[in-house]
Amino acid sequence: MDSNYCREVQFFLKTKEYYNGKIDGFCGPGFRRAIRNFKKVSSLSINDMWTPEAEKLAEAAGYATVNISYGTDRKSYQSNDIRNRFSGQRGEVQYGTVKVSIPRKHKMGELEAPIGWAYVKLEFLPNPRNMCCFLSCKEWT
């Protein structure tokens, strides 16, 4: 497995919480252990090789998810609908976690945008297989 492809698989396994090492393209023991655990949970033959069957399962998801911590002083509407979670007005500082989708076809350093848009921004729940999207928001208490 070449190092670029190894990084992609490491990223996928990390977002699914099977791998907790660095995304460095090195196929070390922690990475191989993560592959075995992913395959065990997915009911595939258990070994430390990234097989076509494992790749198909990863592609079926279409996207990975990443939890991102945030801090903001934007006024919160306490809405369950993430599209209406914060206003443009100032409020008390609050902290939380946002779950963001990363498309499997994502290229590092680029941010996908809907076709025809003149600028790039994160969209709220359109299509996580095609662009980075906010999926959920949980305030820390």
matplotlib code that plots the C-alpha trace (Angstrom):
import matplotlib.pyplot as plt

x = [0.0, 1.5, 1.8, -0.9, -3.4, -2.4, -3.1, -6.6, -7.3, -5.9, -8.2, -11.2, -10.4, -9.6, -13.0, -14.7, -12.7, -10.7, -7.4, -5.9, -2.4, -1.0, -2.2, 1.3, 1.1, 3.1, 1.5, 2.6, 1.3, -1.4, -2.7, -2.8, -4.6, -7.2, -7.8, -8.3, -10.8, -12.7, -12.9, -14.0, -16.8, -17.8, -17.9, -15.1, -12.2, -9.9, -6.4, -4.4, -4.7, -6.9, -8.9, -11.3, -14.2, -13.1, -12.7, -16.3, -17.6, -15.7, -17.0, -20.6, -20.5, -19.7, -18.3, -16.4, -17.4, -15.1, -16.0, -14.7, -14.6, -15.8, -16.0, -18.3, -19.8, -22.7, -26.1, -27.6, -31.3, -31.0, -32.6, -32.4, -32.2, -28.5, -29.4, -30.9, -28.6, -26.7, -27.5, -25.3, -25.7, -23.3, -24.1, -22.4, -19.3, -20.2, -18.4, -19.4, -18.8, -19.9, -19.9, -18.8, -18.9, -15.9, -16.7, -14.6, -13.6, -12.2, -8.7, -6.6, -6.5, -9.7, -13.2, -16.0, -18.8, -22.1, -21.9, -22.5, -21.6, -19.2, -17.8, -17.1, -18.9, -20.0, -23.6, -26.1, -27.2, -27.4, -25.4, -22.5, -21.3, -20.5, -19.5, -18.4, -21.5, -22.4, -24.3, -24.9, -24.1, -23.8, -23.2, -21.0, -22.6]
y = [0.0, 3.4, 6.1, 8.4, 5.5, 4.5, 8.1, 7.9, 4.6, 5.9, 8.9, 6.7, 4.4, 7.4, 9.0, 5.7, 5.6, 2.4, 4.1, 6.7, 7.1, 9.8, 10.1, 9.7, 7.1, 4.6, 1.2, 0.4, -2.0, 0.4, 0.8, -2.9, -3.5, -0.9, -2.7, -6.0, -4.4, -2.7, -6.0, -7.9, -5.5, -5.6, -9.4, -9.7, -12.3, -11.0, -10.1, -6.9, -6.4, -3.7, -5.9, -5.0, -6.0, -3.6, -0.8, -1.5, -1.1, 2.2, 3.5, 2.5, 5.1, 7.7, 10.0, 10.0, 12.0, 14.2, 15.7, 19.3, 21.2, 24.8, 27.9, 30.8, 34.0, 33.9, 33.9, 30.4, 29.8, 26.4, 24.9, 21.2, 22.3, 23.0, 25.4, 27.7, 27.0, 30.3, 33.9, 36.7, 38.5, 38.3, 36.2, 34.4, 32.3, 28.6, 25.5, 22.3, 19.7, 19.8, 16.7, 17.4, 15.1, 14.7, 13.1, 10.0, 11.7, 14.7, 15.9, 17.4, 21.2, 21.6, 22.3, 21.0, 23.4, 23.0, 23.3, 26.8, 28.6, 31.4, 30.9, 28.1, 27.6, 24.8, 23.8, 22.5, 19.0, 19.0, 16.0, 14.7, 12.4, 15.4, 18.2, 19.0, 19.4, 20.2, 17.1, 17.8, 20.2, 19.3, 22.0, 21.1, 21.6]
z = [0.0, -1.0, 1.6, 0.1, 0.0, 3.5, 4.7, 3.2, 5.0, 8.2, 8.0, 7.4, 10.3, 12.6, 11.9, 12.7, 15.9, 15.1, 14.7, 17.1, 15.7, 13.4, 9.8, 8.5, 5.7, 7.7, 8.0, 11.5, 14.1, 15.4, 11.8, 11.2, 14.5, 13.4, 10.2, 12.1, 14.4, 11.6, 9.7, 12.9, 13.6, 9.9, 9.8, 7.3, 7.4, 10.1, 9.1, 8.9, 5.1, 3.7, 1.2, -1.6, 0.7, 3.4, 0.7, -0.5, 3.1, 3.4, 0.1, 1.0, 3.7, 1.1, 3.8, 7.1, 10.1, 12.3, 15.7, 16.0, 19.3, 19.1, 21.2, 20.2, 21.5, 19.0, 20.5, 20.6, 19.7, 21.5, 18.3, 17.5, 13.8, 13.3, 10.4, 13.0, 16.0, 16.2, 15.2, 14.1, 17.4, 20.3, 23.4, 26.2, 25.4, 25.0, 24.0, 22.3, 19.6, 15.9, 13.8, 10.3, 7.2, 5.0, 1.5, 0.7, -2.6, -0.6, -1.5, 1.3, 1.2, -0.8, 0.3, -1.8, -2.9, -4.6, -8.4, -9.6, -6.4, -6.7, -3.2, -0.8, 2.5, 4.8, 4.1, 6.6, 5.8, 2.0, 0.8, 3.0, 0.2, -2.0, 0.3, 3.9, 6.0, 9.6, 10.8, 14.4, 17.2, 20.9, 23.5, 26.5, 29.8]

ax = plt.figure().add_subplot(projection="3d")
ax.plot(x, y, z, "-o")
ax.set_aspect("equal")
plt.show()
